[in-house]
Amino acid sequence: MQLQYEINEELNEKKIGQTLEVLYEGWDPVAESCYGRSYADAPEIDGKIYFTAKRRPKEGDFVRVKITEVLDYDIIGVAVGKDTKKK
């Protein structure tokens, strides 16, 4: 597991500074943050992308998120650009 953790951390750190399109899945009351996943993240397998936003999106909205840091298997960022959009 340690090797997998190191590989995942290295891949996630390369995403810092990038802006990803994230499918909003919900609100995490413990983290007090929105969360979702990108096209490359499989549900219940890959980590989540946690992000803050001026307004909470609706489930199913796509949000542009600038990645700011990595936390274990998860990624943290902030919503950027225009309001959320439905696809």
C-alpha positions as CSV (number, residue, x, y, z in Angstrom):
1,M,0.0,0.0,0.0
2,Q,2.9,2.4,0.7
3,L,4.1,2.1,-2.9
4,Q,0.6,2.8,-4.2
5,Y,0.3,5.8,-1.9
6,E,3.6,7.2,-3.1
7,I,2.6,6.8,-6.8
8,N,-0.8,8.4,-6.2
9,E,0.7,11.3,-4.3
10,E,3.2,11.9,-7.1
11,L,0.5,11.9,-9.8
12,N,-1.8,14.2,-7.8
13,E,1.0,16.7,-7.0
14,K,1.5,17.1,-10.8
15,K,-2.1,18.4,-10.9
16,I,-1.4,21.3,-8.5
17,G,-2.0,24.6,-10.5
18,Q,-4.1,22.8,-13.2
19,T,-7.8,23.6,-13.7
20,L,-10.0,20.5,-14.0
21,E,-13.7,20.1,-14.9
22,V,-15.3,18.4,-11.9
23,L,-18.7,16.7,-11.7
24,Y,-20.2,17.9,-8.5
25,E,-21.5,15.0,-6.4
26,G,-22.3,16.5,-3.0
27,W,-21.5,18.4,0.2
28,D,-19.2,16.9,2.9
29,P,-20.3,18.2,6.3
30,V,-17.2,17.0,8.0
31,A,-14.8,18.7,5.5
32,E,-17.3,21.6,5.1
33,S,-16.6,21.4,1.4
34,C,-18.1,20.5,-2.0
35,Y,-16.8,17.4,-3.6
36,G,-16.8,15.6,-6.9
37,R,-14.6,13.9,-9.5
38,S,-13.0,14.5,-12.8
39,Y,-13.4,12.4,-16.0
40,A,-10.3,10.4,-14.9
41,D,-11.7,9.5,-11.4
42,A,-13.7,6.3,-10.9
43,P,-16.4,6.4,-8.2
44,E,-15.5,4.5,-5.0
45,I,-12.0,3.7,-6.4
46,D,-10.2,7.0,-6.8
47,G,-9.9,9.8,-4.4
48,K,-12.3,12.8,-4.4
49,I,-11.8,16.4,-5.4
50,Y,-12.8,18.7,-2.6
51,F,-13.4,22.3,-3.4
52,T,-14.8,25.6,-2.2
53,A,-17.2,27.6,-4.2
54,K,-19.1,30.9,-3.8
55,R,-22.3,29.1,-4.3
56,R,-23.0,25.4,-3.8
57,P,-23.6,23.7,-7.2
58,K,-26.5,21.3,-7.9
59,E,-25.7,17.6,-8.1
60,G,-24.7,16.8,-11.6
61,D,-23.3,20.3,-12.4
62,F,-19.8,20.6,-13.9
63,V,-17.5,23.0,-12.1
64,R,-14.1,24.3,-13.1
65,V,-11.8,23.7,-10.1
66,K,-8.2,25.0,-9.8
67,I,-6.2,22.5,-7.8
68,T,-4.3,24.0,-4.9
69,E,-3.1,21.1,-2.8
70,V,-3.0,17.3,-2.2
71,L,-4.3,15.5,0.9
72,D,-3.6,11.7,1.0
73,Y,-5.5,10.3,-1.9
74,D,-7.7,13.4,-2.3
75,I,-7.2,16.7,-4.1
76,I,-8.2,20.1,-2.9
77,G,-9.1,23.2,-5.0
78,V,-11.3,26.2,-5.5
79,A,-14.0,26.8,-8.1
80,V,-13.0,29.3,-10.7
81,G,-14.5,31.0,-13.7
82,K,-18.2,31.3,-14.4
83,D,-21.0,29.8,-12.3
84,T,-21.6,26.1,-12.6
85,K,-23.1,24.7,-15.8
86,K,-25.3,21.7,-16.4
87,K,-24.4,19.2,-19.1
